[in-house]
Amino acid sequence: RENSSENILSSANRLLLHEGRLMLAESTRLLDVYLFLFDDFLLITKIKRNKKKYGGSDTSLIPVCPSLTPELQSLIREGGFCTVLDQPIPLDRLILKNVEPV
């Protein structure tokens, strides 16, 4: 699905409103996800971690885009990355509800 999501994610007019980690309850397990809330949709990505570390022991030398949040920079430096979990959810189809903590 790389080709179909490429055009959706490349809008120059899109604004990133908020981003951050979240634990997603998926049936019987918890999933570590990273959310990107744009002004027109919500993108849920799955956090994956590389088993291999980069060549040297000093991971502070890994180049990371300065516009990323410190949390996402840290994840990348630790050898992690985000993959899109599902299709973006348009905000006009999203319903938010308060739930009690588990």
N, CA and C atoms as an extended XYZ file, in Angstrom:
306
Properties=species:S:1:pos:R:3:atomname:S:1:resname:S:1:resid:I:1 pbc="F F F"
N         0.800       -1.205        0.000 N   ARG     1
C         0.000        0.000        0.000 CA  ARG     1
C         0.841        1.266        0.000 C   ARG     1
N         2.133        1.135       -0.188 N   GLU     2
C         2.999        2.306       -0.147 CA  GLU     2
C         2.572        3.347       -1.162 C   GLU     2
N         2.221        2.935       -2.370 N   ASN     3
C         1.858        3.888       -3.413 CA  ASN     3
C         0.579        4.640       -3.094 C   ASN     3
N        -0.412        3.971       -2.529 N   SER     4
C        -1.689        4.633       -2.276 CA  SER     4
C        -1.589        5.655       -1.155 C   SER     4
N        -0.750        5.434       -0.145 N   SER     5
C        -0.645        6.378        0.961 CA  SER     5
C         0.347        7.501        0.659 C   SER     5
N         1.151        7.347       -0.367 N   GLU     6
C         2.167        8.341       -0.671 CA  GLU     6
C         1.541        9.702       -0.980 C   GLU     6
N         0.487        9.745       -1.804 N   ASN     7
C        -0.146       11.005       -2.161 CA  ASN     7
C        -0.914       11.603       -0.996 C   ASN     7
N        -1.503       10.777       -0.167 N   ILE     8
C        -2.279       11.245        0.974 CA  ILE     8
C        -1.384       11.990        1.956 C   ILE     8
N        -0.195       11.502        2.181 N   LEU     9
C         0.681       12.054        3.204 CA  LEU     9
C         1.538       13.217        2.720 C   LEU     9
N         1.499       13.553        1.440 N   SER    10
C         2.433       14.542        0.914 CA  SER    10
C         1.841       15.929        0.692 C   SER    10
N         0.712       16.250        1.283 N   SER    11
C         0.101       17.561        1.102 CA  SER    11
C         0.952       18.647        1.747 C   SER    11
N         1.212       19.722        0.995 N   ALA    12
C         2.005       20.834        1.522 CA  ALA    12
C         1.181       21.725        2.461 C   ALA    12
N        -0.142       21.619        2.399 N   ASN    13
C        -1.013       22.465        3.213 CA  ASN    13
C        -1.401       21.831        4.546 C   ASN    13
N        -0.984       20.617        4.795 N   ARG    14
C        -1.364       19.881        6.004 CA  ARG    14
C        -0.575       20.391        7.206 C   ARG    14
N        -1.257       20.512        8.348 N   LEU    15
C        -0.607       20.946        9.580 CA  LEU    15
C        -0.577       19.812       10.588 C   LEU    15
N         0.568       19.600       11.207 N   LEU    16
C         0.701       18.636       12.282 CA  LEU    16
C         0.319       19.344       13.578 C   LEU    16
N        -0.776       18.901       14.214 N   LEU    17
C        -1.269       19.551       15.424 CA  LEU    17
C        -0.660       18.974       16.688 C   LEU    17
N        -0.490       17.653       16.711 N   HIS    18
C         0.034       16.994       17.907 CA  HIS    18
C         0.563       15.616       17.515 C   HIS    18
N         1.512       15.124       18.310 N   GLU    19
C         2.026       13.776       18.100 CA  GLU    19
C         2.486       13.222       19.436 C   GLU    19
N         2.509       11.905       19.540 N   GLY    20
C         2.988       11.303       20.775 CA  GLY    20
C         2.688        9.822       20.852 C   GLY    20
N         3.301        9.198       21.872 N   ARG    21
C         3.137        7.754       22.099 CA  ARG    21
C         1.838        7.475       22.829 C   ARG    21
N         1.362        6.255       22.622 N   LEU    22
C         0.129        5.810       23.249 CA  LEU    22
C         0.142        4.298       23.300 C   LEU    22
N        -0.501        3.741       24.320 N   MET    23
C        -0.690        2.291       24.378 CA  MET    23
C        -2.091        2.018       23.842 C   MET    23
N        -2.177        1.212       22.814 N   LEU    24
C        -3.441        0.882       22.172 CA  LEU    24
C        -3.863       -0.508       22.619 C   LEU    24
N        -5.079       -0.615       23.169 N   ALA    25
C        -5.600       -1.919       23.578 CA  ALA    25
C        -6.199       -2.590       22.352 C   ALA    25
N        -5.591       -3.698       21.951 N   GLU    26
C        -6.048       -4.434       20.775 CA  GLU    26
C        -6.408       -5.848       21.210 C   GLU    26
N        -7.661       -6.128       21.346 N   SER    27
C        -8.211       -7.391       21.846 CA  SER    27
C        -7.538       -7.798       23.157 C   SER    27
N        -6.595       -8.736       23.125 N   THR    28
C        -6.003       -9.241       24.375 CA  THR    28
C        -4.590       -8.725       24.644 C   THR    28
N        -4.107       -7.791       23.826 N   ARG    29
C        -2.740       -7.311       24.016 CA  ARG    29
C        -2.674       -5.791       23.915 C   ARG    29
N        -1.595       -5.244       24.434 N   LEU    30
C        -1.339       -3.816       24.332 CA  LEU    30
C        -0.306       -3.575       23.248 C   LEU    30
N        -0.541       -2.552       22.445 N   LEU    31
C         0.331       -2.238       21.322 CA  LEU    31
C         0.923       -0.853       21.532 C   LEU    31
N         2.236       -0.740       21.426 N   ASP    32
C         2.933        0.531       21.562 CA  ASP    32
C         2.813        1.265       20.228 C   ASP    32
N         2.099        2.393       20.199 N   VAL    33
C         1.880        3.127       18.953 CA  VAL    33
C         2.340        4.575       19.103 C   VAL    33
N         2.520        5.220       17.970 N   TYR    34
C         2.870        6.634       17.927 CA  TYR    34
C         1.846        7.298       17.016 C   TYR    34
N         1.138        8.294       17.545 N   LEU    35
C         0.066        8.961       16.806 CA  LEU    35
C         0.536       10.282       16.225 C   LEU    35
N         0.030       10.598       15.053 N   PHE    36
C         0.243       11.898       14.421 CA  PHE    36
C        -1.140       12.482       14.144 C   PHE    36
N        -1.489       13.574       14.808 N   LEU    37
C        -2.767       14.241       14.594 CA  LEU    37
C        -2.549       15.429       13.680 C   LEU    37
N        -3.035       15.313       12.480 N   PHE    38
C        -2.959       16.405       11.511 CA  PHE    38
C        -4.282       17.163       11.537 C   PHE    38
N        -4.363       18.257       10.816 N   ASP    39
C        -5.594       19.048       10.807 CA  ASP    39
C        -6.715       18.397       10.010 C   ASP    39
N        -6.422       17.309        9.287 N   ASP    40
C        -7.474       16.648        8.516 CA  ASP    40
C        -7.594       15.139        8.781 C   ASP    40
N        -6.609       14.517        9.422 N   PHE    41
C        -6.734       13.102        9.749 CA  PHE    41
C        -5.815       12.707       10.898 C   PHE    41
N        -6.078       11.517       11.431 N   LEU    42
C        -5.270       10.917       12.488 CA  LEU    42
C        -4.531        9.732       11.888 C   LEU    42
N        -3.220        9.703       12.073 N   LEU    43
C        -2.392        8.621       11.550 CA  LEU    43
C        -1.846        7.834       12.732 C   LEU    43
N        -2.120        6.524       12.750 N   ILE    44
C        -1.639        5.651       13.815 CA  ILE    44
C        -0.515        4.798       13.243 C   ILE    44
N         0.652        4.877       13.893 N   THR    45
C         1.793        4.085       13.448 CA  THR    45
C         2.210        3.136       14.560 C   THR    45
N         2.768        2.021       14.162 N   LYS    46
C         3.252        1.029       15.117 CA  LYS    46
C         4.736        1.256       15.328 C   LYS    46
N         5.150        1.271       16.581 N   ILE    47
C         6.559        1.456       16.897 CA  ILE    47
C         7.269        0.117       16.788 C   ILE    47
N         8.321        0.104       15.989 N   LYS    48
C         9.124       -1.105       15.843 CA  LYS    48
C        10.534       -0.769       16.268 C   LYS    48
N        11.199       -1.751       16.830 N   ARG    49
C        12.573       -1.556       17.272 CA  ARG    49
C        13.485       -2.509       16.529 C   ARG    49
N        14.588       -1.970       16.036 N   ASN    50
C        15.598       -2.812       15.385 CA  ASN    50
C        16.293       -3.660       16.424 C   ASN    50
N        16.501       -4.911       16.107 N   LYS    51
C        17.251       -5.788       17.004 CA  LYS    51
C        18.724       -5.396       16.999 C   LYS    51
N        19.211       -4.981       15.807 N   LYS    52
C        20.611       -4.588       15.667 CA  LYS    52
C        20.774       -3.132       16.060 C   LYS    52
N        21.866       -2.848       16.707 N   LYS    53
C        22.233       -1.461       16.998 CA  LYS    53
C        23.083       -0.969       15.832 C   LYS    53
N        23.160        0.341       15.695 N   TYR    54
C        24.011        0.904       14.662 CA  TYR    54
C        25.466        0.596       14.985 C   TYR    54
N        26.345        0.701       13.983 N   GLY    55
C        27.739        0.311       14.075 CA  GLY    55
C        28.450        0.640       15.366 C   GLY    55
N        28.456        1.912       15.785 N   GLY    56
C        29.193        2.290       16.977 CA  GLY    56
C        28.337        2.227       18.220 C   GLY    56
N        28.989        2.416       19.351 N   SER    57
C        28.246        2.383       20.605 CA  SER    57
C        27.640        3.737       20.934 C   SER    57
N        28.112        4.821       20.262 N   ASP    58
C        27.598        6.156       20.546 CA  ASP    58
C        26.445        6.470       19.600 C   ASP    58
N        25.213        6.269       20.082 N   THR    59
C        24.044        6.490       19.230 CA  THR    59
C        23.711        7.966       19.100 C   THR    59
N        24.376        8.855       19.849 N   SER    60
C        24.107       10.287       19.724 CA  SER    60
C        24.605       10.840       18.392 C   SER    60
N        25.431       10.077       17.673 N   LEU    61
C        25.956       10.523       16.388 CA  LEU    61
C        25.021       10.231       15.229 C   LEU    61
N        23.936        9.500       15.466 N   ILE    62
C        22.978        9.177       14.404 CA  ILE    62
C        22.243       10.457       14.023 C   ILE    62
N        22.271       10.857       12.730 N   PRO    63
C        21.589       12.095       12.332 CA  PRO    63
C        20.073       11.942       12.444 C   PRO    63
N        19.446       12.927       13.089 N   VAL    64
C        17.997       12.928       13.254 CA  VAL    64
C        17.494       14.317       12.897 C   VAL    64
N        16.381       14.379       12.199 N   CYS    65
C        15.787       15.653       11.792 CA  CYS    65
C        15.480       16.503       13.031 C   CYS    65
N        15.970       17.749       13.102 N   PRO    66
C        15.767       18.584       14.297 CA  PRO    66
C        14.310       18.995       14.527 C   PRO    66
N        13.466       18.907       13.515 N   SER    67
C        12.071       19.315       13.699 CA  SER    67
C        11.232       18.237       14.389 C   SER    67
N        11.783       17.031       14.566 N   LEU    68
C        11.067       15.967       15.268 CA  LEU    68
C        11.056       16.253       16.765 C   LEU    68
N        10.026       15.761       17.446 N   THR    69
C         9.968       15.931       18.895 CA  THR    69
C        11.104       15.159       19.545 C   THR    69
N        11.543       15.588       20.737 N   PRO    70
C        12.608       14.848       21.428 CA  PRO    70
C        12.262       13.379       21.640 C   PRO    70
N        10.980       13.092       21.886 N   GLU    71
C        10.551       11.701       22.086 CA  GLU    71
C        10.784       10.869       20.837 C   GLU    71
N        10.416       11.406       19.677 N   LEU    72
C        10.592       10.675       18.420 CA  LEU    72
C        12.075       10.601       18.053 C   LEU    72
N        12.844       11.648       18.314 N   GLN    73
C        14.288       11.614       18.081 CA  GLN    73
C        14.937       10.509       18.909 C   GLN    73
N        14.520       10.392       20.175 N   SER    74
C        15.056        9.366       21.063 CA  SER    74
C        14.730        7.967       20.533 C   SER    74
N        13.503        7.776       20.069 N   LEU    75
C        13.085        6.489       19.520 CA  LEU    75
C        13.958        6.108       18.323 C   LEU    75
N        14.230        7.068       17.452 N   ILE    76
C        15.045        6.809       16.261 CA  ILE    76
C        16.479        6.500       16.655 C   ILE    76
N        16.997        7.244       17.620 N   ARG    77
C        18.376        7.009       18.062 CA  ARG    77
C        18.539        5.622       18.678 C   ARG    77
N        17.461        5.103       19.276 N   GLU    78
C        17.508        3.767       19.874 CA  GLU    78
C        17.346        2.668       18.829 C   GLU    78
N        17.262        3.057       17.551 N   GLY    79
C        17.134        2.075       16.481 CA  GLY    79
C        15.688        1.763       16.144 C   GLY    79
N        14.743        2.564       16.639 N   GLY    80
C        13.327        2.326       16.364 CA  GLY    80
C        12.849        3.095       15.148 C   GLY    80
N        11.680        2.718       14.679 N   PHE    81
C        11.045        3.423       13.564 CA  PHE    81
C         9.548        3.185       13.632 C   PHE    81
N         8.795        3.937       12.864 N   CYS    82
C         7.329        3.833       12.866 CA  CYS    82
C         6.852        3.351       11.505 C   CYS    82
N         5.920        2.401       11.509 N   THR    83
C         5.276        1.966       10.276 CA  THR    83
C         3.783        2.237       10.412 C   THR    83
N         3.157        2.608        9.324 N   VAL    84
C         1.729        2.921        9.345 CA  VAL    84
C         0.954        1.658        9.685 C   VAL    84
N         0.115        1.751       10.726 N   LEU    85
C        -0.646        0.596       11.199 CA  LEU    85
C        -1.869        0.342       10.328 C   LEU    85
N        -2.559        1.396        9.933 N   ASP    86
C        -3.768        1.272        9.137 CA  ASP    86
C        -3.949        2.559        8.344 C   ASP    86
N        -4.989        2.611        7.540 N   GLN    87
C        -5.250        3.813        6.762 CA  GLN    87
C        -5.507        4.999        7.694 C   GLN    87
N        -5.103        6.202        7.272 N   PRO    88
C        -5.386        7.387        8.084 CA  PRO    88
C        -6.889        7.535        8.318 C   PRO    88
N        -7.249        8.033        9.506 N   ILE    89
C        -8.657        8.210        9.858 CA  ILE    89
C        -9.022        9.680        9.661 C   ILE    89
N        -9.904        9.989        8.708 N   PRO    90
C       -10.313       11.382        8.509 CA  PRO    90
C       -10.992       11.919        9.773 C   PRO    90
N       -10.687       13.163       10.137 N   LEU    91
C       -11.242       13.720       11.364 CA  LEU    91
C       -12.750       13.888       11.304 C   LEU    91
N       -13.315       14.047       10.116 N   ASP    92
C       -14.772       14.179       10.030 CA  ASP    92
C       -15.486       12.842       10.268 C   ASP    92
N       -14.737       11.750       10.358 N   ARG    93
C       -15.319       10.433       10.655 CA  ARG    93
C       -14.890        9.901       12.018 C   ARG    93
N       -14.191       10.708       12.790 N   LEU    94
C       -13.642       10.281       14.059 CA  LEU    94
C       -14.565       10.727       15.202 C   LEU    94
N       -14.855        9.814       16.098 N   ILE    95
C       -15.682       10.114       17.275 CA  ILE    95
C       -14.823        9.856       18.514 C   ILE    95
N       -14.725       10.847       19.377 N   LEU    96
C       -13.945       10.725       20.601 CA  LEU    96
C       -14.861       10.518       21.786 C   LEU    96
N       -14.483        9.614       22.670 N   LYS    97
C       -15.262        9.336       23.875 CA  LYS    97
C       -14.316        9.235       25.059 C   LYS    97
N       -14.727        9.746       26.202 N   ASN    98
C       -13.963        9.559       27.425 CA  ASN    98
C       -14.256        8.175       27.975 C   ASN    98
N       -13.203        7.476       28.376 N   VAL    99
C       -13.357        6.157       28.976 CA  VAL    99
C       -12.618        6.128       30.303 C   VAL    99
N       -13.043        5.253       31.171 N   GLU   100
C       -12.385        5.102       32.462 CA  GLU   100
C       -11.061        4.377       32.272 C   GLU   100
N       -10.026        4.773       33.025 N   PRO   101
C        -8.745        4.055       32.918 CA  PRO   101
C        -8.903        2.599       33.339 C   PRO   101
N        -8.153        1.730       32.671 N   VAL   102
C        -8.223        0.293       32.974 CA  VAL   102
C        -7.311       -0.010       34.146 C   VAL   102
